[in-house]
Amino acid sequence: MSDTGVLEEQEKGVAEKEVSAVDPVTTANVKATTSNVPTTTIDELTLAQTLTEIKAAKPKAVTFAATITTTTRPKARGVVVQEQTMMEADFELAQRLQAEEQGEITIEERSRLFESSKRVGDELESDMSKKQKIDEHVEVEKDDQEEAEMKMHIEIVKDDEVELDVIPLATKPLVIVEYKIDKDGKMGYFKLIRANGSLKRYSSMIKMLQGIDREDLETLWKLVKAKHKNTRLEEDYERVLWGDLKVMFEPDIKSEVWRNQQGYKVTVWKLFDNCRVHFVRFRNLHIFMLVEKRYPLTPITISNMLNKKLQADHWNEMCYQLLKLMTKQEKG
């Protein structure tokens, strides 16, 4: 073997020794290593990190905030303070009762707390009752003042001139079934016939309104409408009766009655409370109206009526309501 061959053999032996000095890597070793190392996925890693962070984190207090919105009507300052006091007493009572359940207060203290809460409740109820009475008193004073103002526009007049055949309202007979116009020379009469055959005569519309009530008046209007319907009335008394009732129950703003009130002076304003009708007389005109109904009266006419004053037999609620309606209508 040449020197060159010997040298190559030596180098080969050294290389093999160097290789053997290192841990041999074999397929078996690789397989063994692979089988012994557990496989970790991304999800498992994330879960592990989360658990670690939860263990390391300090417990935190969890608080809940509740927002309660209440809508209350405005109350008087005193009532609000009293209700606050009542709430504080109830809160104290609840705290003490809870303490008693835990064995911290005696039966005597519990009884005292109940009495205290009851006393506060009684005081609150008493104060609210007093306030209600004060409010009612103020309202009564206001009504009394308004009534006094209304009474300035009324004149109590006793009508001594009463028709002899006026129907006593206390002994009201049966319903009206027919009416007729009778004449005695130049004088005409309204004759009302009732279901039992009885009849009464009235020389004028005013006299008739003094002797009938609202039911009679409404019945009469139905009879008049049924008799004439849309026919033209020629007879004076029939036309006057129909015209007065028409204006009273079915006023027409275009009627000349309302146009003619302009510039006329009020001479009489009178109330017939038995049939709930009031009557206004001008110089050449008169109008009958239901007390509860609004009519196209001008503010000037109403002002003249109030200045003239309402004539009535006595002061009553009907007078008050009528005057109140007129003053309200005058102001628009």
C-alpha positions as CSV (number, residue, x, y, z in Angstrom):
1,M,0.0,0.0,0.0
2,S,1.4,3.4,-0.9
3,D,1.7,6.2,1.5
4,T,-1.2,7.8,0.0
5,G,-3.4,4.8,0.7
6,V,-2.2,4.6,4.3
7,L,-3.0,8.2,4.8
8,E,-6.6,7.8,3.4
9,E,-7.1,4.8,5.7
10,Q,-6.1,6.8,8.7
11,E,-8.3,9.7,7.9
12,K,-11.2,7.3,7.4
13,G,-10.6,5.8,10.8
14,V,-10.5,9.1,12.5
15,A,-13.8,10.1,10.8
16,E,-15.5,7.0,12.0
17,K,-14.3,7.6,15.5
18,E,-15.6,11.1,15.4
19,V,-18.9,9.9,14.2
20,S,-19.2,7.3,16.9
21,A,-18.4,9.8,19.5
22,V,-21.7,11.5,18.7
23,D,-25.0,9.9,19.7
24,P,-26.0,7.9,16.8
25,V,-29.2,9.0,15.1
26,T,-31.3,6.1,13.9
27,T,-34.8,5.6,12.6
28,A,-35.7,3.7,15.7
29,N,-34.6,6.6,17.9
30,V,-36.5,9.0,15.9
31,K,-39.7,6.9,16.2
32,A,-39.2,6.4,19.9
33,T,-38.7,10.1,20.4
34,T,-41.8,11.0,18.4
35,S,-44.0,8.6,20.3
36,N,-42.9,9.8,23.7
37,V,-43.6,13.6,23.0
38,P,-47.3,14.6,23.4
39,T,-48.9,16.6,20.6
40,T,-50.2,20.0,21.7
41,T,-52.8,21.8,19.5
42,I,-53.4,25.6,19.4
43,D,-56.8,25.3,21.2
44,E,-55.2,23.4,24.0
45,L,-52.5,25.9,24.3
46,T,-55.0,28.8,24.5
47,L,-57.1,27.0,27.1
48,A,-54.0,26.3,29.2
49,Q,-53.0,29.9,29.0
50,T,-56.5,31.0,30.0
51,L,-56.6,28.7,33.0
52,T,-53.2,29.9,34.1
53,E,-54.3,33.5,33.8
54,I,-57.5,32.8,35.8
55,K,-55.5,31.2,38.6
56,A,-53.0,34.0,38.7
57,A,-55.7,36.8,38.6
58,K,-57.0,38.2,41.9
59,P,-60.8,37.8,42.6
60,K,-62.7,41.0,41.8
61,A,-65.9,42.2,43.3
62,V,-68.8,42.2,40.9
63,T,-71.2,45.0,41.4
64,F,-74.6,45.6,39.8
65,A,-76.1,49.0,39.3
66,A,-79.8,49.2,39.0
67,T,-81.4,52.4,37.7
68,I,-85.0,53.0,38.8
69,T,-86.9,55.7,37.0
70,T,-90.0,56.9,38.6
71,T,-92.5,59.4,37.4
72,T,-94.4,61.3,40.0
73,R,-96.6,64.3,40.0
74,P,-95.3,67.4,41.7
75,K,-96.2,67.4,45.4
76,A,-96.2,70.1,48.0
77,R,-92.9,70.5,49.8
78,G,-94.4,69.5,53.2
79,V,-95.9,66.3,51.8
80,V,-92.5,65.3,50.2
81,V,-90.7,65.8,53.5
82,Q,-93.3,63.9,55.4
83,E,-93.2,61.0,53.0
84,Q,-89.4,61.0,53.2
85,T,-89.7,60.8,57.0
86,M,-92.1,57.9,56.7
87,M,-89.7,56.1,54.3
88,E,-86.8,56.6,56.7
89,A,-88.9,55.2,59.6
90,D,-89.9,52.2,57.6
91,F,-86.3,51.6,56.6
92,E,-85.2,51.8,60.2
93,L,-87.9,49.4,61.2
94,A,-86.9,46.9,58.5
95,Q,-83.3,47.1,59.6
96,R,-84.2,46.5,63.2
97,L,-86.5,43.6,62.4
98,Q,-83.7,42.0,60.4
99,A,-81.4,42.5,63.4
100,E,-84.0,40.9,65.6
101,E,-84.0,37.8,63.4
102,Q,-80.3,37.7,64.0
103,G,-80.9,38.0,67.8
104,E,-79.6,41.6,68.1
105,I,-82.8,43.4,69.4
106,T,-85.3,42.7,72.1
107,I,-89.1,42.3,71.9
108,E,-89.5,45.7,73.6
109,E,-87.4,47.4,71.0
110,R,-89.4,45.8,68.3
111,S,-92.6,47.0,69.8
112,R,-91.2,50.5,70.1
113,L,-90.2,50.5,66.5
114,F,-93.7,49.4,65.4
115,E,-95.3,52.2,67.5
116,S,-92.8,54.8,66.0
117,S,-93.6,53.7,62.5
118,K,-97.4,53.9,63.2
119,R,-97.1,57.3,64.8
120,V,-95.2,58.7,61.8
121,G,-97.9,57.2,59.5
122,D,-100.7,58.7,61.5
123,E,-99.0,62.1,61.5
124,L,-98.5,61.9,57.7
125,E,-102.2,61.0,57.2
126,S,-103.3,63.8,59.5
127,D,-101.1,66.4,57.6
128,M,-102.4,65.2,54.3
129,S,-106.0,65.4,55.6
130,K,-105.3,69.0,56.8
131,K,-103.9,69.9,53.4
132,Q,-106.9,68.5,51.6
133,K,-109.2,70.5,53.9
134,I,-107.2,73.7,53.1
135,D,-107.5,73.0,49.4
136,E,-111.2,72.5,49.7
137,H,-111.5,75.7,51.7
138,V,-109.6,77.6,49.0
139,E,-111.8,76.1,46.3
140,V,-115.0,77.0,48.3
141,E,-113.8,80.6,48.7
142,K,-113.1,80.8,45.0
143,D,-116.6,79.5,44.2
144,D,-118.1,81.9,46.7
145,Q,-116.3,84.8,45.1
146,E,-117.4,83.7,41.6
147,E,-121.0,83.3,42.8
148,A,-120.9,86.8,44.4
149,E,-119.8,88.2,41.0
150,M,-122.6,86.4,39.3
151,K,-125.2,87.7,41.8
152,M,-124.3,91.2,40.7
153,H,-126.1,90.5,37.4
154,I,-129.4,89.2,38.8
155,E,-132.5,90.9,40.1
156,I,-135.0,89.0,42.2
157,V,-138.5,89.8,41.0
158,K,-141.6,88.2,42.3
159,D,-144.2,88.0,39.6
160,D,-147.6,88.8,41.2
161,E,-149.4,88.7,38.0
162,V,-150.1,85.0,37.5
163,E,-152.5,83.5,35.0
164,L,-155.5,82.0,36.8
165,D,-155.4,78.8,34.9
166,V,-151.7,78.2,35.2
167,I,-151.0,74.5,35.9
168,P,-149.6,73.8,39.4
169,L,-146.4,72.0,38.7
170,A,-146.6,70.1,42.0
171,T,-149.7,68.3,40.6
172,K,-148.6,67.9,37.0
173,P,-151.3,66.3,34.8
174,L,-150.8,63.9,31.9
175,V,-148.8,64.6,28.8
176,I,-149.9,67.2,26.2
177,V,-151.5,65.5,23.2
178,E,-152.8,68.5,21.2
179,Y,-152.7,72.2,21.0
180,K,-155.0,74.8,19.3
181,I,-155.2,78.5,18.7
182,D,-158.4,80.0,20.0
183,K,-159.5,83.6,19.3
184,D,-161.9,85.8,21.2
185,G,-162.3,88.8,19.1
186,K,-158.9,90.3,18.5
187,M,-157.4,88.3,21.4
188,G,-155.8,85.0,20.7
189,Y,-155.0,82.1,23.1
190,F,-152.8,79.1,23.1
191,K,-154.9,76.1,24.2
192,L,-153.1,72.9,25.4
193,I,-155.1,69.7,25.6
194,R,-153.8,66.8,27.7
195,A,-154.3,63.0,27.6
196,N,-157.1,63.1,30.1
197,G,-159.1,65.6,28.1
198,S,-158.3,68.6,30.3
199,L,-157.2,71.9,28.7
200,K,-155.6,75.2,29.6
201,R,-155.5,78.5,27.8
202,Y,-152.6,81.0,27.8
203,S,-152.8,84.5,26.5
204,S,-149.1,84.7,25.5
205,M,-146.0,82.7,25.2
206,I,-144.7,84.1,28.4
207,K,-147.8,83.1,30.3
208,M,-147.5,79.6,28.9
209,L,-143.8,79.2,29.8
210,Q,-144.8,80.0,33.4
211,G,-147.2,77.1,33.5
212,I,-145.4,74.2,31.8
213,D,-142.2,72.4,32.4
214,R,-139.4,71.3,30.0
215,E,-141.1,68.0,29.1
216,D,-144.3,69.9,28.1
217,L,-142.3,72.3,26.1
218,E,-140.5,69.6,24.1
219,T,-143.8,67.8,23.5
220,L,-145.3,71.0,22.2
221,W,-142.5,71.5,19.8
222,K,-142.9,68.0,18.4
223,L,-146.6,68.6,17.9
224,V,-146.0,71.9,16.1
225,K,-143.4,70.4,13.8
226,A,-145.6,67.4,13.0
227,K,-148.6,69.6,12.2
228,H,-146.9,72.2,9.9
229,K,-143.7,70.4,8.6
230,N,-142.5,72.6,5.7
231,T,-145.8,74.3,5.0
232,R,-145.9,78.1,5.0
233,L,-147.8,79.5,8.0
234,E,-150.3,82.2,7.3
235,E,-152.1,82.5,10.6
236,D,-150.4,85.0,12.9
237,Y,-150.5,83.1,16.2
238,E,-149.5,79.8,14.5
239,R,-146.6,81.6,12.9
240,V,-145.5,83.2,16.1
241,L,-145.6,80.0,18.1
242,W,-143.7,78.1,15.4
243,G,-141.1,80.9,15.1
244,D,-140.5,81.1,18.8
245,L,-140.1,77.3,19.2
246,K,-137.9,77.1,16.1
247,V,-135.5,79.7,17.3
248,M,-135.4,78.0,20.7
249,F,-134.8,74.4,19.6
250,E,-133.2,74.8,16.1
251,P,-131.5,78.2,15.9
252,D,-130.3,79.2,12.4
253,I,-127.4,81.6,12.4
254,K,-128.6,83.0,9.1
255,S,-132.0,83.9,10.5
256,E,-133.0,87.5,10.6
257,V,-133.7,87.2,14.3
258,W,-130.0,87.2,15.0
259,R,-129.2,89.9,12.5
260,N,-131.9,92.2,14.0
261,Q,-130.3,92.1,17.4
262,Q,-127.6,94.5,16.2
263,G,-128.3,98.0,17.5
264,Y,-131.3,97.0,19.6
265,K,-131.4,97.9,23.2
266,V,-132.3,95.1,25.8
267,T,-135.4,96.0,27.7
268,V,-136.1,92.8,29.6
269,W,-134.1,89.6,30.5
270,K,-136.1,87.0,32.4
271,L,-135.7,83.4,33.5
272,F,-138.4,80.8,33.6
273,D,-136.8,78.1,35.8
274,N,-139.7,75.6,35.7
275,C,-139.1,75.0,31.9
276,R,-135.4,76.1,31.9
277,V,-135.9,78.9,29.4
278,H,-134.7,82.5,29.5
279,F,-136.2,85.3,27.5
280,V,-134.7,88.5,26.0
281,R,-136.8,91.4,24.8
282,F,-135.5,94.2,22.6
283,R,-137.4,97.2,21.5
284,N,-139.1,95.4,18.6
285,L,-137.9,91.9,19.0
286,H,-138.0,89.0,21.5
287,I,-136.0,85.7,21.7
288,F,-136.7,82.6,23.9
289,M,-133.7,80.4,24.6
290,L,-132.9,77.2,26.5
291,V,-130.6,77.9,29.5
292,E,-128.1,75.3,28.6
293,K,-127.7,76.1,24.9
294,R,-125.4,78.6,23.2
295,Y,-126.9,81.0,20.8
296,P,-125.4,83.5,18.3
297,L,-125.7,86.4,20.6
298,T,-123.2,89.2,20.0
299,P,-120.9,90.3,22.8
300,I,-122.6,93.7,22.8
301,T,-126.0,92.1,23.3
302,I,-124.7,89.9,26.1
303,S,-123.1,92.9,27.8
304,N,-126.4,94.7,27.6
305,M,-128.2,91.7,29.1
306,L,-125.8,91.5,32.0
307,N,-126.1,95.2,32.6
308,K,-129.9,95.0,32.5
309,K,-129.7,92.1,35.0
310,L,-131.5,88.7,34.9
311,Q,-134.9,88.7,36.5
312,A,-135.7,85.6,38.5
313,D,-138.0,84.5,41.3
314,H,-135.1,83.5,43.4
315,W,-131.4,82.7,43.3
316,N,-130.6,79.1,42.5
317,E,-128.0,76.9,40.6
318,M,-129.8,77.5,37.3
319,C,-129.2,81.3,37.7
320,Y,-125.6,80.7,38.5
321,Q,-124.9,78.4,35.5
322,L,-126.8,80.7,33.1
323,L,-124.9,83.8,34.2
324,K,-121.6,81.9,34.1
325,L,-122.4,80.8,30.5
326,M,-123.2,84.3,29.4
327,T,-120.1,85.9,30.9
328,K,-118.0,83.2,29.3
329,Q,-119.6,83.7,25.9
330,E,-119.2,87.5,26.2
331,K,-115.4,87.0,26.7
332,G,-115.4,84.8,23.6
